[in-house]
Amino acid sequence: MKRLALLDILRPSNFRNQDRSGNLKVKIKLFATLTKYLPPDAKNRTAELDVEEGATTGQLLDQLKIPAPLAHLTMINGHQENRDYVLQEDDLLTVFPQVAGG
């Protein structure tokens, strides 16, 4: 799969009304220590983003600068998926860090 540049994958949601064929709207929700990687306009640990058609979960996480080892559990629409999952229109990507406790 070809590597896409930052502007090809991640577009702020405020551009979603412009004519940009080939883009999809997705939401990303981050928990705990990962929330610092959300865009500034995120609300309730969630951001709506436009991504290039064909972008994967891993590419989106990379563009948000989330280190792969920190994204311990990734879920799409409530189902566990890996970094190779190709994002679809209206997907909700939820990411949890590793949790420790006792």
Long-range contacts (C-beta under 8 A, 24 or more apart in sequence): 1-54, 1-56, 3-59, 4-52, 4-54, 4-55, 4-59, 6-63, 8-52, 9-51, 9-52, 9-55, 9-59, 9-60, 9-63, 10-49, 10-50, 10-51, 10-60, 10-63, 10-64, 11-49, 11-50, 11-51, 12-39, 12-41, 12-49, 12-50, 13-41, 13-47, 13-48, 13-49, 13-50, 14-41, 15-50, 16-48, 16-50, 20-50, 22-52, 22-53, 23-50, 23-51, 23-52, 23-53, 24-50, 24-51, 24-52, 24-53, 24-55, 24-87, 24-88, 24-89, 24-90, 24-91, 25-49, 25-50, 25-89, 25-90, 26-50, 26-51, 26-60, 26-87, 26-88, 26-89, 26-90, 26-91, 26-92, 26-93, 27-90, 27-91, 27-92, 27-93, 28-60, 28-64, 28-92, 28-93, 28-94, 28-95, 29-92, 29-93, 29-94, 29-95, 30-66, 30-94, 30-95, 31-94, 31-95, 31-96, 31-97, 32-96, 32-97, 32-99, 33-70, 33-97, 34-66, 34-70, 34-71, 34-95, 34-96, 34-97, 37-64, 37-65, 37-66, 38-64, 39-64, 51-87, 54-86, 55-86, 55-87, 56-83, 56-84, 56-85, 56-86, 56-87, 57-81, 57-82, 57-83, 57-84, 57-85, 57-87, 57-93, 58-82, 58-83, 58-84, 60-87, 60-93, 61-95, 66-95, 70-97, 70-98, 71-95, 71-97, 72-96, 72-97, 72-98, 72-99
